[in-house]
Amino acid sequence: MNLGQGFPNFPAPAYVKDAASAAVQVDELNQYAPAQGLPRLRNALAASYSPLFGRQIDPNTEILICQGATEGTVAAFQALLDPGDEAILLEVRRRQRQRRRRPGGHGA
């Protein structure tokens, strides 16, 4: 199991390996997930987080599932920053974020 930039110092539990193996054997699960995330996951997150925010979260318009931290960071920057805006990143920890980037993913 590769957790991105982290490499665990322990083997994956047998139940995780068994579940991964079983999932590979199911023919209808061999496609990429929808870009915004599976509806089942978005619905579960909306149900879980709605009480925390004190309002109903719409899983179709307010939840986006990203493939990793870099994708999520770039999506947030593209949504919130306009060309010419500047952003300050504190505690840069990932190699992908160490270069300055403009909205749209272009290096500065």
C-alpha positions as CSV (number, residue, x, y, z in Angstrom):
1,M,0.0,0.0,0.0
2,N,1.5,3.4,-1.0
3,L,-0.1,6.3,0.8
4,G,1.3,9.0,-1.5
5,Q,4.5,10.4,-0.1
6,G,4.2,8.3,3.0
7,F,5.4,4.7,3.2
8,P,4.0,2.8,6.2
9,N,6.4,0.7,8.2
10,F,3.9,-2.1,8.7
11,P,2.1,-4.5,6.4
12,A,-1.5,-3.9,5.3
13,P,-3.9,-5.9,7.4
14,A,-5.2,-9.1,5.8
15,Y,-8.8,-7.8,5.6
16,V,-7.6,-4.8,3.5
17,K,-5.7,-7.1,1.2
18,D,-8.7,-9.5,1.0
19,A,-11.1,-6.6,0.2
20,A,-8.8,-5.2,-2.5
21,S,-8.5,-8.7,-4.0
22,A,-12.2,-9.2,-4.0
23,A,-12.9,-5.8,-5.6
24,V,-10.6,-6.6,-8.4
25,Q,-12.6,-9.7,-9.2
26,V,-15.9,-7.8,-9.6
27,D,-16.2,-7.0,-13.3
28,E,-18.5,-4.0,-12.9
29,L,-16.0,-2.3,-10.7
30,N,-13.3,-1.9,-13.3
31,Q,-14.0,1.7,-14.4
32,Y,-12.7,5.0,-13.0
33,A,-15.0,6.6,-10.4
34,P,-16.9,9.7,-11.5
35,A,-14.7,12.8,-11.4
36,Q,-16.8,14.3,-8.6
37,G,-16.7,11.1,-6.6
38,L,-19.1,8.2,-6.1
39,P,-22.6,9.3,-5.1
40,R,-22.6,6.8,-2.2
41,L,-19.5,8.4,-0.7
42,R,-20.7,12.0,-1.3
43,N,-24.1,11.1,0.4
44,A,-22.3,9.5,3.3
45,L,-20.1,12.5,3.8
46,A,-23.1,14.9,3.6
47,A,-25.0,12.9,6.2
48,S,-21.9,12.8,8.4
49,Y,-20.9,16.5,8.1
50,S,-24.4,18.2,8.0
51,P,-24.9,17.9,11.8
52,L,-21.4,19.3,12.4
53,F,-22.2,22.4,10.3
54,G,-25.8,22.7,11.6
55,R,-27.3,22.7,8.1
56,Q,-28.0,20.2,5.3
57,I,-25.1,19.8,2.9
58,D,-26.0,19.1,-0.7
59,P,-23.8,16.1,-1.8
60,N,-24.3,17.1,-5.5
61,T,-23.2,20.7,-5.3
62,E,-21.1,21.1,-2.1
63,I,-19.0,17.9,-1.9
64,L,-16.1,17.1,-4.3
65,I,-14.0,14.0,-3.9
66,C,-10.4,14.5,-5.0
67,Q,-7.8,11.9,-5.9
68,G,-5.2,13.4,-3.6
69,A,-3.9,16.4,-1.7
70,T,-2.4,18.1,-4.7
71,E,-5.6,17.8,-6.8
72,G,-7.6,19.1,-3.9
73,T,-5.2,22.0,-3.3
74,V,-5.2,23.0,-7.0
75,A,-9.0,22.7,-7.2
76,A,-9.4,25.1,-4.2
77,F,-6.9,27.5,-5.7
78,Q,-8.6,27.5,-9.1
79,A,-12.0,28.1,-7.4
80,L,-10.8,30.9,-5.1
81,L,-7.9,32.7,-6.8
82,D,-8.0,34.9,-9.9
83,P,-5.1,35.7,-12.2
84,G,-2.7,38.1,-10.4
85,D,-3.9,37.0,-6.9
86,E,-1.2,36.0,-4.5
87,A,-1.5,33.3,-1.9
88,I,0.6,32.4,1.1
89,L,1.2,28.8,1.8
90,L,2.2,27.9,5.4
91,E,4.1,24.8,6.3
92,V,4.7,23.5,2.8
93,R,5.2,19.8,3.2
94,R,4.6,18.2,-0.2
95,R,7.0,18.3,-3.0
96,Q,4.3,19.3,-5.5
97,R,3.5,22.4,-3.6
98,Q,7.1,23.7,-3.1
99,R,7.1,25.5,-6.5
100,R,5.1,28.7,-6.8
101,R,2.0,28.0,-8.9
102,R,-0.3,30.2,-10.8
103,P,-4.1,29.4,-11.0
104,G,-4.4,26.7,-13.6
105,G,-1.4,24.8,-12.4
106,H,1.3,26.8,-14.3
107,G,4.6,27.3,-12.5
108,A,5.6,30.9,-11.9
